[in-house]
Structures are given as structure tokens and as C-alpha cells.
Amino acid sequence: MIRRLRSTEIDHVALIWYRSGLDEYDYLPRFQALDESEALKVFRNVILPKNQLWVEEKNSITRGFLALNNSYLGSL
């Protein structure tokens, strides 16, 4: 099921974003230098305010997300 992000899930989704970024953004040294607490701050202060966040949930487990800024897909 795809649905809007709940406020109680922000930290969990931020960690999904951070951990997947460590795997995928090896060409971005500034991202690689973030620790979990810094990544959470970036997620809360940059991604969250500028986007509508949607999550993918299966069996009550949030497994992924997407961030939409109007019609622009900011994060997946």
C-alpha cells in the first residue's frame, strides 16, 4: 500500500533514505561523510519541509518512500 507519511515514521524513513544513500551515492563525499544524526537533521530540515512524502508499506512495515515537490520526484 502507498500512503502519506505519518509523523511517527519520520525517523524510520530518514534512516531508509540515509542507508540507501550510503549504498548508492558513493560519488557524493559530503553525503558519505554524514552520520545518522546529521542525516536525520538534513532529512527533517531540507527534505521534509519541501516535499510531500509518501511511503510504501507491506504487512505493517514501511519499506520505502518517495518525496514529491509538486510534479518533481525529489527522492525515491
VOGU-3710 file (C-alpha; in Angstrom, 3 decimals, decimal comma):
1> mirrlrstei> 0,000/0,000/0,000  1,175/3,525/-0,745  0,077/6,249/1,658  1,145/9,586/3,150  3,963/9,622/5,687  2,887/9,667/9,335  4,734/11,948/11,726  5,665/8,936/13,856  7,605/7,465/10,912  9,897/10,372/10,127
11> dhvaliwyrs> 12,992/8,957/11,822  12,472/5,499/10,311  12,066/6,907/6,798  15,048/9,210/7,308  17,160/6,147/8,104  15,900/4,408/4,951  16,994/7,490/2,985  20,365/7,658/4,727  21,251/3,958/4,462  20,213/3,681/0,833
21> gldeydylpr> 22,194/6,840/0,094  25,329/5,319/1,588  24,974/2,448/-0,885  24,006/4,499/-3,929  25,734/7,872/-3,578  29,354/6,735/-3,361  30,216/9,613/-5,723  28,979/12,219/-3,192  31,642/12,577/-0,486  29,592/15,076/1,533
31> fqaldeseal> 26,745/12,577/1,763  29,146/9,777/2,656  30,542/11,923/5,480  27,150/12,256/7,209  26,462/10,224/10,308  22,936/9,120/11,268  22,214/12,143/13,460  23,377/14,595/10,781  21,355/12,740/8,151  18,251/12,980/10,323
41> kvfrnvilpk> 18,741/16,754/10,596  19,102/17,075/6,800  16,011/14,954/6,253  13,932/16,942/8,755  15,217/20,389/7,721  15,585/20,020/3,954  13,637/17,105/2,509  10,593/17,065/4,777  9,597/20,764/4,533  9,941/20,954/0,750
51> nqlwveekns> 8,147/17,753/-0,230  5,053/15,661/0,206  6,259/12,294/1,458  4,597/9,015/0,612  5,580/5,600/1,943  5,239/2,067/0,674  4,013/-0,302/3,368  3,606/-4,061/3,344  2,500/-6,159/6,320  2,611/-3,025/8,512
61> itrgflalnn> 6,290/-2,447/7,643  7,368/0,774/5,921  9,807/-0,352/3,227  10,356/2,696/1,059  9,287/6,243/0,315  9,094/8,925/-2,297  9,306/12,674/-1,939  7,304/14,846/-4,329  7,819/18,557/-4,812  4,833/19,488/-6,976
71> sylgsl> 5,388/17,237/-10,015  9,120/16,761/-9,345  10,231/13,461/-7,825  12,895/14,546/-5,326  13,755/11,260/-3,636  12,778/7,655/-4,100
//
